[in-house]
Amino acid sequence: MEIKITKTTNPKTKPTENLGFGKYFSDHMFIMDYEKGKGWHDARIVPFADISMSPAATVFHYGAEVFEGLKAYRCADGSVQLFRPIENATRMNNSADRIRLPQIPVDDTIQAIKQLVEIDKDWVPSGAGESLYIRPFLFGSDAQLGLHEIKQARFMIICSPSGSYYAEGINPVKIMIEDEDVRAVRGGTGYAKCGGNYAASNRAGEKAEKLGFTQVLWLDGVERKYIEEVGAMNVMMKINGEVVTPMLTGSILPGVTRKSIIELLKSKGYKVTERRISVEEIINALESGELEEFWGCGTAAVVSPVGELYYEGKTYVINDNKIGETTQMLYDTLTGIQWGRIKDEFGWTVNLGK
Ligand SMILES: *Cc1c(COP(=O)(O)O)cnc(C)c1O
């Protein structure tokens, strides 16, 4: 794929502190267009700017949009690396397939990410825990209101220098188990990283926030009996020395962090089981003291220990509200590999040089 490059003549001043998440954007962005019959064309890297679209574009009316999220990390030797980008490029195609957006050859997505990060390499911050968050997204752009097959689409990538998720230390979060709204159902779009899933989460998220919780833990959409995942993280727990995590039933997002943790734990000889886990089982394990650790996992936080679970009017404390041994080990190992402090024995990282 040939990418036409137009560099900015007006580079922005880079923010140096309080990066936060997704507030600032690097100097360039990637764009490529699709038209049925013609395929993907006009791959280009241009200065970051607003885009112009028809108000009738299908993305605004029927939510035809999928996205990805990954990071570029600055290693101690000054080089920059990516973590399992092929996983993200592949998942984006699986998501696109679900809502009938055109797919992109994995190699082209990887090339676009690499070339964009190369051009904006100076935007990869070097402070502790900081990274350049990379957001690829793909949406239907044809200007036609009737429900129809998507004939025009656009693929874009933007980058945002982001601060450490744990600027104030790794503090366990409080999670509310949601028993009214559901996020996804089997046969629906839960496994796809598509915008609509997050819109469906807003109401419960707001309720949780009002009650003083950080995030919602979703239950399955059919029986509201089995736990699924939290906002943008998969969940895992250690019960009686064994790590268990909800199996991928179609309504759960298959996280790259989840997959990496399972592979990592297995390589270290841990027993890991993917199966259905009922709320009842969790409450019983909490009451008997067998639930030792509970954590969320995703690209943004890597791992996030859960200190309190709230369900049907009752709050349960996990591991005295402290980060557990396995959670800490996973955090140290994964961040160690991502920032190049620990040798990557899995071949997960892609180093882009200095
Ligand atoms: C992105 C996301 C995750 C985590 O996926 P990673 O690839 O590990 O970042 C988990 N659940 C949901 C709903 C997500 O959107």
The ligand as a MOL file (V3000), in Angstrom:
LIG
                    3D

  0  0  0     0  0            999 V3000
M  V30 BEGIN CTAB
M  V30 COUNTS 15 15 0 0 0
M  V30 BEGIN ATOM
M  V30 1 C -11.3670 -2.6390 24.4580 0
M  V30 2 C -12.2100 -3.3810 25.4290 0
M  V30 3 C -11.6800 -4.3540 26.3120 0
M  V30 4 C -10.2040 -4.5900 26.4660 0
M  V30 5 O -9.5630 -4.9670 25.3080 0
M  V30 6 P -7.9850 -4.7990 25.1780 0
M  V30 7 O -7.7080 -5.3140 23.8070 0
M  V30 8 O -7.3620 -5.6110 26.2350 0
M  V30 9 O -7.6960 -3.3520 25.3310 0
M  V30 10 C -12.5570 -5.0750 27.0910 0
M  V30 11 N -13.8820 -4.8530 27.0560 0
M  V30 12 C -14.4230 -3.9120 26.2590 0
M  V30 13 C -15.8900 -3.7280 26.2600 0
M  V30 14 C -13.6000 -3.1440 25.4260 0
M  V30 15 O -14.1320 -2.1980 24.6520 0
M  V30 END ATOM
M  V30 BEGIN BOND
M  V30 1 1 1 2
M  V30 2 1 2 3
M  V30 3 2 2 14
M  V30 4 1 3 4
M  V30 5 2 3 10
M  V30 6 1 4 5
M  V30 7 1 5 6
M  V30 8 2 6 7
M  V30 9 1 6 8
M  V30 10 1 6 9
M  V30 11 1 10 11
M  V30 12 2 11 12
M  V30 13 1 12 13
M  V30 14 1 12 14
M  V30 15 1 14 15
M  V30 END BOND
M  V30 END CTAB
M  END
